Amino acid sequence: MITAGTAQVGGSDGASAAREAARRAMARASTLHADLAIALVTPDHRDALPAIVARVREQTHAEVVLAATVAGTMTLEGEIEDEHGVAVMVLGGELAARPFLVPSRGRSREAGLAIGAIAARGASLVVLFADPVGLDPEALLEGFAEAAPDVRVAGAGLAGDAEGALLALGDRIVSGHVAGVVFGGPGGRGRSLRADVATSEACRPLAAPRTITTVAGNAILTIDDRPALEAFVEAASDPALGDDPRRAAQLVLVGLYAGEGREYLARPVVGFDPARGGLVVAGQPRAGQRIAFTVREAIGARDDLRVRVREGLARLGAPPAFGFYFNCVGRGSNLYGAQNVDATTLRQLLGDLPLLGCFSNFELATTAGKAEMHLFSGVAALVAG
């Protein structure tokens, strides 16, 4: 049996908030000893991270405490945005969980290979917390996929200052690293672990998908053999977007489809190539890849989250024991105009599931069988024993 519990507490005293959050999480897990505790803290508590780790260890008696600074915290109790907060998850019982801390600044691919080497030994899921400073997320995932191509990934790019996000594992507190947990693996404990990763986009396609026919680097030159810029202007002709292509570029994202299904990677438009009629995007488009122009939309984001998590539960095939949720900072109140929309939607679907979440600068998720970086997305990772 897996034991799990989560709780979050607001307040300007980080150590006190951590102590109370850990106490509540232990009570909800109905255990006196945790094998692993994970604490996510808002940037205001950065300087208090050593004390936070100590308080969590005292309350949970955990063999290992992993902690990270995040843009905001989240459990199914609600969301903490633009305020002080600490969220804690405790785990134990029949669960194989291997925490790690790998240097990543300036060595993204090597970090991915190192994490993949750990995960390749029978893992079901890897959860990642990545300091974004000096990190190429796509190179990180390429290295991981090379070492562990069949292991699911879910994770987040963290919040931090110019020096980076802080990550803690045991007595080490560092920046410039990727921390996380490998779930499942060799040995009797946790071998039957099942996991699923569901990704929801905060965007609505403006029209049916089309096909990229010519590219040059990250410039899309033609779509369905027509100039890509012409296709963009046509898609952005919605009166609500105005008639200025550069303003529309701030509102319209391209959706680069990851396969033959509905999953796509939202990427911003970063420039135009009028001489060639091209569209420059923050990504690596491919000739033959499907593409759709999309806009961020609150109602569509909420409804899509509901659909994707239901699909994930069906794929999992058993009630989840715990989960994680990584929510883009472009969602939350920035998208809905109110807090707790995604937390409420998840609670309606998952009940009182111990779920630990955070707001992220980018999201990492297995999509159409491949580990990808996402933007403006919500990523739910569900684990069943």
ZIJOKA-V604008 format. One line per field, one symbol per residue. ss: DSSP state (H for helix, E for strand, C for the rest). burial: I if it has 16 or more other ideal C-beta (glycine too) atoms within 10 Angstrom, else O. Layout:
ss=???
burial=???
//
This chain:
ss=CEEEEEEEEECCCHHHHHHHHHHHHHHHHCCCCCCEEEEEEEHHHHHHHHHHHHHHHHHHCCCEEEEEEECEEEECCEEEECCCEEEEEEEEECCCEEEEEEECCCCHHHHHHHHHHHHCCCCCEEEEEECCCCCCHHHHHHHHHHHCCCCEEEEEECCCECCECCEEECCEEECCEEEEEEECCCCCCCCCCEEEEEEEECEEECCCCEEEEEEECCEEEEECCEEHHHHHHHHCCCHHHCCCHHHHHHHEEEEEECCCCCCEEEEEEEEEECCCCEEEECCCCCCCCEEEEEEECHHHHHHHHHHHHHHHHHHHCCCCCEEEEEEECCCHHHHHCCCCHHHHHHHHHHCCCCEEEEEECEEEEEECCEEEEECCEEEEEEEEC
burial=OIIIIIIIIIIOOIIIIIIIIIIIIIOIIOIOOIIIIIIIIIIOIIOIIOIIIIIIIOIIOIOIIIIIIIIIIIIIIIIIIOOIIIIIIIIIIOIIIIIIIIOIIOIIIOIIIIIIOIIIOOIIIIIIIIIIIOIIIIIIIIIIIOIIOOIIIIIIIIIIOOOIIIIIIOOOOIIIIIIIIIIIIOOOOIOOIIIIIIIIIIIIIIOOOIOIIIIOOIIIIIIOOOIIIOIIOOIIOOOOIOOOIOOIIOIIIIIIIIOOOIIIIIIOIOOIIOOOIIIIIOIOIOOOIIIIIIIIOOOIIIOIIOOIIOOIIOOIOOOIIIIIIIIIIIIIOOIIOOIIIIIOIIIOIIOOIIIIIIIIIIIIIIIOOOIIIIIIIIIIIIIII
//
